[in-house]
């Protein structure tokens, strides 16, 4: 759930913004741990002016590679003992990305005005995730900012590599399916009508396959604009519905049910949950705050809602393993590893092992994906060629037989 808050920071300065949490009490607890005295809290998202939205569409984005480089440079400078404001100003001057220049300059100005580092980072939620801000807050309060930053670098690099592997595995099937769809449209709209005029001149009964092709071609030519408008409308309806809380959970659940790739999405989200949770626990973040932060960072709102349910169970006094088992997302092996971690007090290390386990499964399934998809694509491609060949050439063969 999203909340709008107003309050004062540790310096008495007025602050306001958005925060995501499972419920109102969890949001209050999270804000208090960040040193904010809350004077107003309501559900919703702070709206931007229309001009700001239009400008935001055209402003330069911060890519994952740039964020990793920025974090690594900030780590090197803080480890060398350079004052944070000086480090931020230096990075701002050397950056070629205007968005990064603006952000670093804004953070430096906020620090000069008396803000803490985490609050300054929190003003840019489209660049710095809740995990990022929380790790900065922990590093700042414990005096180990460089340690927190290098952990963030490792976390961001692992996220980047996972995305690259998924994109690489899906590139081939997407290209083949797109080529098949384009070929089907071109043949249906432009090629078959030329044959139709020839077949009509013959005046003979056409084979069933040919009749189907001609009917499909006529339908596409007559109603293509309605079909296109319908597809575009459905796309935007689903897209807008997926932006709502309920619609987002529904859409992300459906993504986990997609044949062949749904299980990959699920394991990636669970790996992200385990790795992020372990990192936050190792940094000393309380378990409820860990769950609240990680629920917004797993990249899947359905699994995020399950993590929120885990938080509710922990608030009632249940063990983490029991609440994880109730979600139905984790395998018995993973639950056993969690249980051992709770009993030995090494839950962060065991969850790191769980993340490694899921990442190995993702690697295996990505390697198997091409082997699984290729025969399916070949069958569809063969069926398409067969239907087209029979539909186009059967009348010609029958005509040749009749002439002979």
Secondary structure, DSSP 8 states (H G I E B T S, - for coil): -EEEEEEE-TTS-EEEEEEE-SSHHHHHHHHHHTT-EEEEEEES-----HHHHHHHHHS----HHHHHHHHHHHHHHHHTT--HHHHHHHHHHH-S-HHHHHHHHHHHHHHHTT--HHHHHHT-TTTS-HHHHHHHHHHHHHT-HHHHHHHHHHHHHHHHHHHHHHHHHHHHHHHHHHHHHHHHHHIIIIIHHHHHHHHHHHTS---HHHHHHHHHHHHHHHHHHHHHHHHHHHHHHHHHHHTSHHHHHHHHHHHHTSTTTHHHHHHHHHHHHHHHHHHHHHTT--HHHHHHHHHTTSS-HHHHHHHHHHHHHHHTT--HHHHHHHHT-S-HHHHHHHHHHHHHT-HHHHHHHHHHHHHHHHHHHHHHHHHHHHHHHHHHHHHHHHHHHHHHHHHHHHHHHHH-
